[in-house]
Every structure is written in structure tokens, then in C-alpha cells.
Amino acid sequence: MTRAGGSGAVDARESMDRMYRLQRHFYDLTRKYYLFGRDGLIERLDARPGETVLEVGCGTARNLIKMARRYPEARFFGLDASDEMLKTAESAVARAGLRGRLPLAQAFAQTFTPATFALDQPFDRIVFSYTLSIIPGPMEALDNALSQLRSGGTLHVVDFGDAAALPGWFQGMLAWWLDKFHIAHRPEVGAWFERQAAEGHGRLETRTIGGRYAEFFTLVKT
């Protein structure tokens, strides 16, 4: 496991553990009703044989397991800041019969490197699935992810959009519900991707679903 230094990192880790100590037991049951687009990201991932794919904030390993089954010849890795959530992930991986195929590590989105998993080459693909809307320092997480990708590698994101095409009452209800879990739409994420493309750091594709309920960003690093 990777241990990030400093009291701030320790506080963040303890905060995540407090949040998920109980939630991890029913996380997937509740999240399936509002984390839309996760399977769409997996279907479009197109991971090639031998590629290394990291999910940042892997949670219960729900996505990792689906990706490993969809692309059995790629190599998948998962990290999470919460030791508590990783307990659930490890159990889920074992139940899926994928122990040994899906290495997991405790690490932070802002500081991980391939060495976290004893790799000596940059990742081919990095995935954030409904992670950037909850972690502190999402811009630092994206900066770090881009630096850990090989040239030609791809950064994949799905997360909450601004719901601008949905009725006002629904927008208000959604914001209220997400705030209960300390989650919020982060418009700076879209701005970050647009800036990377404008500055020539990557080729960007974007799309939304459900009246902008969810948004997708795919950046191929140049």
C-alpha cells in the first residue's frame, strides 16, 4: 500500500474511512439508482490486450470487475483513499473469482504513480467514475493523472453534469440530495479538459446524457 505523508493526508484518509465505514455495505445498492453512465464508459473504454488501466477511486470494485470481464486481456488496477472501502473491494474481487488479477492499493488521487503498483511504465488509461465530484482537490487529481499517462494514453471521466436541460425542481432536488453525501457538480472539471485541449495537451471528446445529468470527458494525451 502507498502511504501519503503529512497530517493533511492522514486527515483526508480518516475522513474517507469515517464516511464509508458503514456506507460500503450498501453503497452499490443505493448508487445504482443515480450514478448513471458508468456502464456506458466501460463499453466505450475499448481497452486493448496488454494495456494497463487504472481506476482512481475504485470504491467497491464494481466497475473494475465489469471492466476486467469486458476486456479480459487488459490489465486493471484500482486505488482508493479509504481503507474501509478497499475491504469491500477486496471481498468483491475474491467473490468474482478475480483475486490476483485486480491489484488494489490505498493511495490518493493527487499523488499516485505507477510505482504504487510496482509498475515502471506510465498507464495506458486512467478512469475516474463519479470520483471528481467528491474528492478534495479534483484539479490536482487530474493534473497528476495526466502526468502518469503515456503519450497517446487516454483519460476517461464520467460524473455529474449541471442538469441544465432538466426541470428546475429536479435540479434543486438533485443538488439537495448530493449535498447530503458531500457531492457536487464541479464545473471546473470541464474547464480543465477544455484547457488541456486548447493548449495542445490532448484531443478531447465530450458528451452528456439525461438532460446533462451526467457528463463524459475523454482526453487522448498528445
C-alpha positions, -999 to 999 in steps of 0.1 A, spaced: 0 0 0 11 35 -7 10 59 23 8 96 16 27 117 41 16 148 61 -12 155 86 -35 167 58 -32 133 40 -39 115 73 -69 137 80 -83 130 45 -78 93 48 -95 92 82 -124 113 68 -129 89 39 -129 59 63 -155 75 85 -177 82 55 -175 47 41 -172 26 72 -210 19 71 -218 31 35 -196 5 19 -220 -22 30 -249 -8 9 -230 15 -15 -237 -4 -47 -274 -10 -38 -281 27 -35 -257 42 -61 -271 22 -90 -302 45 -89 -283 77 -96 -247 70 -109 -258 68 -145 -233 64 -173 -208 41 -156 -216 12 -179 -215 35 -209 -180 45 -200 -170 8 -197 -185 0 -231 -166 28 -248 -133 22 -229 -120 -1 -257 -91 -14 -236 -66 -33 -257 -48 -65 -249 -19 -58 -226 -29 -22 -217 -27 -10 -181 -59 6 -169 -62 23 -135 -95 33 -119 -90 62 -94 -114 59 -66 -124 23 -73 -147 21 -43 -164 -14 -41 -146 -26 -73 -179 -27 -91 -165 -10 -122 -132 -28 -121 -149 -62 -121 -171 -52 -150 -141 -39 -169 -120 -70 -163 -148 -92 -176 -154 -70 -206 -117 -67 -215 -101 -99 -201 -67 -93 -219 -61 -59 -204 -45 -53 -170 -66 -35 -144 -57 -17 -112 -77 1 -85 -69 27 -59 -89 43 -32 -82 67 -4 -104 47 20 -91 15 37 -127 7 47 -139 8 11 -109 -13 0 -121 -40 24 -153 -43 4 -134 -41 -29 -111 -70 -19 -141 -91 -9 -159 -83 -41 -129 -92 -62 -125 -125 -44 -162 -134 -49 -159 -126 -86 -130 -151 -89 -106 -123 -99 -82 -124 -70 -47 -117 -83 -60 -101 -115 -71 -68 -100 -44 -53 -77 -58 -28 -52 -39 -1 -32 -46 26 -8 -34 59 -23 -45 94 -31 -57 107 -65 -34 136 -62 -1 117 -55 -3 81 -70 22 69 -96 27 37 -115 51 27 -87 21 25 -64 15 -9 -82 52 -17 -87 49 -6 -124 78 11 -141 59 25 -171 30 51 -173 -5 39 -175 -23 34 -208 -57 45 -195 -69 62 -163 -106 62 -153 -125 85 -129 -161 73 -124 -181 97 -102 -149 104 -82 -141 140 -90 -174 153 -76 -165 141 -41 -127 142 -36 -109 173 -24 -85 188 -50 -100 175 -82 -78 197 -103 -47 183 -86 -60 148 -92 -65 155 -129 -30 171 -132 -15 141 -115 -34 116 -137 -23 133 -169 13 132 -158 10 94 -151 -3 86 -186 19 77 -215 18 98 -246 -12 85 -266 -28 72 -234 -64 82 -225 -81 98 -196 -117 88 -191 -142 106 -168 -179 103 -161 -195 124 -134 -225 146 -125 -233 173 -150 -251 206 -144 -286 191 -152 -293 223 -171 -317 207 -195 -338 192 -167 -367 210 -148 -357 234 -122 -374 215 -94 -353 184 -103 -321 204 -103 -329 216 -68 -338 182 -56 -306 167 -71 -284 193 -55 -301 188 -21 -296 150 -23 -260 152 -35 -251 177 -7 -262 151 18 -232 130 6 -209 160 3 -211 157 -35 -214 185 -61 -212 191 -98 -177 205 -104 -178 229 -135 -140 234 -131 -136 198 -143 -150 206 -178 -129 238 -179 -98 218 -171 -104 194 -200 -111 223 -224 -79 240 -213 -58 209 -219 -72 206 -254 -68 243 -262 -32 242 -250 -24 211 -272 -20 186 -244 -47 162 -257 -75 155 -281 -109 159 -263 -143 143 -268 -172 152 -246 -209 142 -244 -237 143 -219 -268 121 -212 -301 126 -195 -306 163 -200 -269 169 -189 -275 148 -157 -241 132 -164 -211 143 -185 -183 124 -201 -148 136 -210 -123 115 -229 -88 131 -234 -62 114 -255 -28 127 -243 -6 141 -271 
